[in-house]
């Protein structure tokens, strides 16, 4: 975790390297589910009952039980902003404050800090971005899967890839984002073990977080590159498409190209129709229904079913939004 100040006052900092190494060896479905569900009290209770987490536990005690927040290797004003997000995470994921109330306090704190108490949220996000850019950082603000969290990084490197999709092969420029300081809520809760790997900008550009990927792996070539490339095609072809529809289509593309049966099981484990504000959970819920009668032990069956569903959904989208001219990026 090169983005942390070495030897800082926060007790969590000195455990960050150990956390990454230990979770890679020890993290199992049980502990990961606590993080996926935003249940930090449950995660801490689980850690206390399992010896293998004894070196990591103090980091969570420091932040969530004692309120000793992390400090980052950025100017003090930027640390003040990031501290407000950390308070929001503690309020939401540990203290049990409803997200809407925690968000209201977060936004009020940010507006007060920046001296713009009556600003609309869009203007506040623009101002926050400008503050970070003035110090030489790239930054975006908003929500990821229902929760606020900034993305702050040091360098953007455009890179060109040829991406094969069910609709054809096209040239896509991918921004490789380097030197992350902050990567929203899931990265924060897990000290970088889990978190967003990339996203597609409104202009169709794919953004990939360098630290999240082995660039020769299926996780990059399929779960990031094809997933996000499908988003760019769909956003151009169906301008009114919803986030849940976008995620559903991109997940089907992943399943069609993936050589790993575990990917379907991962999506099934994320399915939750009660989380209506979480486009990933809703998309996975639809996949769970539509793969119920598929032989999930057969990779060819899973791949074929995914392509069948994608084509059927394309027809559904054309009926809903109107048939658009096929577009490509490159």
Buried (B, 14 or more C-beta within 10 A) or exposed (E): BEBBBEEBEBBBBBBBEBBBEBBEEEBEEEBBBBBBEBBBBBBBEBBEEBEBBEBBBBBBBBBBEEEBBBBBBBBEEBBEBBBBBBBBBBBBBBBEBEBEEBBEBBBEBBBEBBEEEEBEBEEBBEBBBEBBEEEEBBBBBEEBBBBBBBBBBBBEEEEEBEBEBBBEEBEBEBBBBBBBBBBBBBBBBBBBBBBBBBBBBEEBBBBBBBBBBEBEEBBBBBBBBBBBBBBBBBBBBBEEBEBBBBBBBBBBBBBBBBEBEEBBEEBBBBBBEEBEEBBBBBBBBBBBEBBEEBEBEEBEEBBBBBBBBBEEBBEEBEEEBEEEEEBBBE
